[in-house]
Amino acid sequence: MPILNDLHLEETVAVSLRSDFSFSPREKSSVFPSAPCKVIHGDWNLLPSTVREFAKSKIELCQPSSLHIVDGSLTEDAALKSELVQKKVLIPLKKYENCFLARNDPRGVARVEARTFI
């Protein structure tokens, strides 16, 4: 799977959570700050405070229109891959199951450090 921040999926930032984290359900309250942008999937208040602080700093830097908090479920994985295939970002490989080709943007420019002038 390609790195999601290299893709432009409707200006959505992805925050990844490992599947072995377990969060107990909590009531939403004013103790937790609200999300800095619209959350389209997941619950901002269930994220650990360090993850919220990290995500908030990246959201302020990138200014996305929405946030998708990745839960790591197989259903979500299939939905994200399906969306990427529809947008022609991923190309399914017919010879292998659940295997995809993701190419770099041809408009991207590769640089050699020795030839970079600042």
C-alpha positions in Angstrom: 0.0 0.0 0.0 1.5 3.4 -0.9 2.2 6.0 1.7 -1.1 7.9 2.1 0.4 11.4 2.5 1.9 11.1 -1.0 -1.7 10.8 -2.4 -4.2 13.5 -2.8 -7.4 11.9 -1.7 -9.8 14.8 -1.4 -7.3 16.6 0.8 -7.7 14.1 3.6 -5.1 13.5 6.2 -4.8 10.0 7.6 -3.8 9.3 11.1 -2.8 5.6 11.5 -3.6 3.6 14.7 -2.1 0.2 15.3 -4.7 -2.4 15.6 -3.4 -3.7 18.9 -4.4 -0.4 20.7 -7.5 -0.8 22.7 -9.5 2.2 23.7 -12.3 2.1 26.1 -15.4 4.0 25.0 -15.6 7.4 26.7 -18.3 10.0 26.8 -17.7 13.1 24.7 -17.1 16.0 27.0 -15.8 19.5 27.0 -12.6 18.2 28.7 -11.4 17.0 25.3 -10.7 19.7 22.7 -12.7 19.4 19.5 -11.0 18.3 16.3 -9.2 21.1 14.4 -10.9 20.1 11.2 -13.9 18.0 10.1 -13.5 14.3 11.0 -15.0 12.1 8.3 -14.1 8.7 9.9 -13.2 7.8 13.5 -13.5 9.7 16.8 -11.0 12.4 17.6 -11.7 12.2 21.3 -10.7 8.5 21.5 -7.1 9.3 20.3 -4.4 9.5 23.0 -3.5 13.1 23.8 0.0 12.7 22.3 -1.5 11.5 19.0 -4.0 14.4 19.0 -1.2 16.9 19.6 0.9 15.4 16.8 -2.1 15.3 14.4 -3.1 18.9 15.3 0.4 20.2 14.5 0.2 18.4 11.1 -3.3 19.6 10.5 -2.2 23.2 11.2 0.7 22.8 8.8 -1.2 21.1 5.9 -4.6 22.6 6.5 -6.7 19.7 5.1 -10.4 20.0 4.6 -11.1 16.8 6.5 -9.5 14.1 8.7 -9.9 10.3 8.3 -8.7 8.4 11.5 -7.7 5.0 10.3 -8.9 2.1 12.5 -7.0 -0.6 10.7 -10.0 -2.9 10.1 -10.2 -5.2 7.1 -13.4 -3.5 6.0 -11.7 -0.1 6.0 -8.6 -1.5 4.2 -10.8 -2.9 1.4 -12.8 0.4 1.1 -9.6 2.5 0.9 -8.1 0.2 -1.7 -11.3 0.2 -3.7 -11.4 4.0 -3.7 -7.7 4.1 -4.8 -8.4 1.7 -7.6 -11.4 3.7 -8.8 -9.2 6.9 -8.8 -6.6 4.9 -10.8 -4.0 5.5 -8.1 -3.6 1.8 -7.5 -3.6 -0.8 -10.3 -4.6 -4.3 -9.2 -2.2 -7.0 -10.3 -4.2 -9.9 -11.8 -1.6 -12.5 -11.2 -1.6 -12.0 -7.4 -4.5 -11.6 -5.0 -4.7 -8.4 -2.9 -1.6 -7.0 -4.7 -1.5 -3.6 -6.3 0.9 -1.4 -8.4 1.3 2.2 -7.3 3.4 4.5 -9.5 4.9 7.8 -8.6 3.3 10.9 -10.1 5.1 11.4 -13.5 5.1 15.2 -12.9 7.2 14.6 -9.8 10.8 15.7 -10.0 13.7 13.6 -8.7 16.7 15.6 -7.5 20.2 14.6 -6.8 21.5 16.2 -3.6 24.9 17.1 -5.2 23.1 19.1 -7.9 20.7 21.0 -5.6 21.4 24.7 -5.3 19.9 26.6 -2.4 
